[in-house]
């Protein structure tokens, strides 16, 4: 697999920033080639052409329909992060969820 470009979004970008750091560490430990960045959900459109997957904080489930409209036409996998690993900022569990979700499409 070539490098996977992943965007994490939450309300302000703060909690997803910590999650992205933990995911980068976990990806490195697993020897996975991933570029993982965190931004506010208001910035999704700025990155849509550059990403393969979009992971959304569980507290933003209410805007998934809006995100789907933004993503429409782009080959981006939208993944709603699970509360269990998001609450503990478990980067390894988030990577496993990401890989399983991306594999569903292949």
Contact map, one row per residue, 1 for C-alpha under 8 A:
1111000000000000000000000000000000000000000000000000000000000000000000000000000000000000000000000000000000
1111000000000000000000000000000010000000000000000000000000000000000000000000000000000000000000000000000000
1111100000000000000000000000000011100000000000000000000000000000000000000000000000000000000000000000000000
1111110000000000000000000000000011100000000000000011100000000000000000000000000000000000000000000000000000
0011111000000000000000000000000001110000000000000111100000000000000000000000000000000000000000000000000000
0001111100000000000000000000000001111000000000000011111000000000000000000000000000000000000000000000000000
0000111110000000000000000000000000011110000000100010111000000000000000000000000000000000000000000000000000
0000011111000001100100000000000000011110000000000000011110000000000000000000000000000000000000000000000000
0000001111101001000000000000000000000111100100000000011110000000000000000000000000000000000000000000000000
0000000111111111000000000000000000000011100000000000000110110000000000000000000000000000000000000000000000
0000000011111100000000000000000000000001100000000000000000010000000000000000000000000000000000000000000000
0000000001111110000000000000000000000011100000000000000000000000000000000000000000000000000000000000000000
0000000011111111100000000000000000000111100000000000000000000000000000000000000000000000000000000000000000
0000000001111111110000000000000000000000000000000000000000000000000000000000000000000000000000000000000000
0000000001011111111000000000000000000000000000000000000000000000000000000000000000000000000000000000000000
0000000111001111111100000000000000000110000000000000000010000000000000000000000000000000000000000000000000
0000000100001111111110000000000000001110000000000000000000000000000000000000000000000000000000000000000000
0000000000000111111111000000000000000000000000000000000000000000000000000000000000000000100000000000000000
0000000000000011111111100000000000000000000000000000000000000000000000000000000000000100111000000000000000
0000000100000001111111110000000000011100000000000000000000000000000000000000000000000000001000000000000000
0000000000000000111111111000000000000000000000000000000000000000000000000000000000000000001000000000000000
0000000000000000011111111100000000000000000000000000000000000000000000000000000000000000111100000000000000
0000000000000000001111111110000000010000000000000000000000000000000000000000000000000000011101100000000000
0000000000000000000111111111000001110000000000000000000000000000000000000000000000000000001000000000000000
0000000000000000000011111111100000000000000000000000000000000000000000000000000000000000001000000000000000
0000000000000000000001111111110000000000000000000000000000000000000000000000000000000000001100100000000000
0000000000000000000000111111111111000000000000000000000000000000000000000000000000000000000100100000000000
0000000000000000000000011111111110000000000000000000000000000000000000000000000000000000000000000000000000
0000000000000000000000001111111100000000000000000000000000000000000000000000000000000000000000000000000000
0000000000000000000000000111111100000000000000000000000000000000000000000000000000000000000000000000000000
0000000000000000000000000011111110000000000000000000000000000000000000000000000000000000000000000000000000
0000000000000000000000000011111111000000000000000000000000000000000000000000000000000000000000000000000000
0111000000000000000000000011001111100000000000000000000000000000000000000000000000000000000000000000000000
0011110000000000000000010010000111110000000000000000000000000000000000000000000000000000000000000000000000
0011110000000000000000010000000011111000000000000000000000000000000000000000000000000000000000000000000000
0000111100000000000100110000000001111100000000000000000000000000000000000000000000000000000000000000000000
0000011100000000100100000000000000111110000000000000000000000000000000000000000000000000000000000000000000
0000001110001001100100000000000000011111000000000000000000000000000000000000000000000000000000000000000000
0000001111011001100000000000000000001111101100000000000000000000000000000000000000000000000000000000000000
0000000011111000000000000000000000000111111100000000000000000000000000000000000000000000000000000000000000
0000000011111000000000000000000000000011111100000000000000000000000000000000000000000000000000000000000000
0000000000000000000000000000000000000001111110000000000000000000000000000000000000000000000000000000000000
0000000000000000000000000000000000000011111111100000000000000000000000000000000000000000000000000000000000
0000000010000000000000000000000000000011111111110000000000000000000001000000000000000000000000000000000000
0000000000000000000000000000000000000000011111110000000000000000000001000000000000000000000000000000000000
0000000000000000000000000000000000000000001111111000000000000000000000000000000000000000000000000000000000
0000001000000000000000000000000000000000001111111110000000000000000000000000000000000000000000000000000000
0000000000000000000000000000000000000000000111111110000000000000000000100101000000000000000000000000000000
0000000000000000000000000000000000000000000001111110000000000000000000000100000000000000000000000000000000
0000100000000000000000000000000000000000000000111111000000000000000000000000000000000000000000000000000000
0001111000000000000000000000000000000000000000111111110000000000000000000001000000000000000000000000000000
0001110000000000000000000000000000000000000000000111110000000000000000000011100000000000000000000000000000
0001111000000000000000000000000000000000000000000011111000000000000000000001111000000000000000000000010000
0000011110000000000000000000000000000000000000000011111100000000000000000001111000000000000000000000000000
0000011110000000000000000000000000000000000000000000111110000000000000000000011110000000000000000100000000
0000000111000000000000000000000000000000000000000000011111011000000000000000011110000000000000000000000000
0000000111000001000000000000000000000000000000000000001111111000000000000000000111000100000000000000000000
0000000000000000000000000000000000000000000000000000000111111000000000000000000111100100000000000000000000
0000000001000000000000000000000000000000000000000000000011111100000000000000000000000000000000000000000000
0000000001100000000000000000000000000000000000000000000111111111000000000000000000000000000000000000000000
0000000000000000000000000000000000000000000000000000000111111111000000000000000100000000000000000000000000
0000000000000000000000000000000000000000000000000000000000111111100000000000000000000000000000000000000000
0000000000000000000000000000000000000000000000000000000000011111111000000000000000000000000000000000000000
0000000000000000000000000000000000000000000000000000000000011111111100000000000000000000000000000000000000
0000000000000000000000000000000000000000000000000000000000000111111110000000000000000000000000000000000000
0000000000000000000000000000000000000000000000000000000000000011111111000000000000000000000000000000000000
0000000000000000000000000000000000000000000000000000000000000011111111100000000000000000000000000000000000
0000000000000000000000000000000000000000000000000000000000000001111111110000010000000000000000000000000000
0000000000000000000000000000000000000000000000000000000000000000111111110000000000000000000000000000000000
0000000000000000000000000000000000000000000110000000000000000000011111110000000000000000000000000000000000
0000000000000000000000000000000000000000000000010000000000000000001111111111000000000000000000000000000000
0000000000000000000000000000000000000000000000000000000000000000000111111100000000000000000000000000000000
0000000000000000000000000000000000000000000000000000000000000000000000111110000000000000000000000000000000
0000000000000000000000000000000000000000000000011000000000000000000000111111000000000000000000000000000000
0000000000000000000000000000000000000000000000000001000000000000000000101111100000000000000000000000000000
0000000000000000000000000000000000000000000000010011110000000000000000100111110000000000000000000000000000
0000000000000000000000000000000000000000000000000001110000000000000000000011111000000000000000000000110000
0000000000000000000000000000000000000000000000000000111100000000000100000001111100000000000000000000000000
0000000000000000000000000000000000000000000000000000111100000000000000000000111110000000000000000100100000
0000000000000000000000000000000000000000000000000000001111001000000000000000011111000000000000000000000000
0000000000000000000000000000000000000000000000000000001111000000000000000000001111101100000001001000000000
0000000000000000000000000000000000000000000000000000000011000000000000000000000111111100000000000000000000
0000000000000000000000000000000000000000000000000000000001000000000000000000000011111110000000000000000000
0000000000000000000000000000000000000000000000000000000000000000000000000000000001111111000000000000000000
0000000000000000000000000000000000000000000000000000000000000000000000000000000011111111111011000000000000
0000000000000000001000000000000000000000000000000000000011000000000000000000000011111111110001000000000000
0000000000000000000000000000000000000000000000000000000000000000000000000000000000111111110000000000000000
0000000000000000000000000000000000000000000000000000000000000000000000000000000000011111110000000000000000
0000000000000000011001000000000000000000000000000000000000000000000000000000000000001111111000000000000000
0000000000000000001001100000000000000000000000000000000000000000000000000000000000001111111111000000000000
0000000000000000001111111100000000000000000000000000000000000000000000000000000000001000111111100000000000
0000000000000000000001100110000000000000000000000000000000000000000000000000000000000000011111110000000000
0000000000000000000000000000000000000000000000000000000000000000000000000000000000001000011111111000000000
0000000000000000000000100000000000000000000000000000000000000000000000000000000010001100011111111100000000
0000000000000000000000100110000000000000000000000000000000000000000000000000000000000000001111111110000000
0000000000000000000000000000000000000000000000000000000000000000000000000000000000000000000111111111000000
0000000000000000000000000000000000000000000000000000000000000000000000000000000010000000000011111111100000
0000000000000000000000000000000000000000000000000000001000000000000000000000001000000000000001111111110000
0000000000000000000000000000000000000000000000000000000000000000000000000000000000000000000000111111111000
0000000000000000000000000000000000000000000000000000000000000000000000000000000000000000000000011111111100
0000000000000000000000000000000000000000000000000000000000000000000000000000101000000000000000001111111110
0000000000000000000000000000000000000000000000000000100000000000000000000000100000000000000000000111111111
0000000000000000000000000000000000000000000000000000000000000000000000000000000000000000000000000011111111
0000000000000000000000000000000000000000000000000000000000000000000000000000000000000000000000000001111111
0000000000000000000000000000000000000000000000000000000000000000000000000000000000000000000000000000111111
0000000000000000000000000000000000000000000000000000000000000000000000000000000000000000000000000000011111
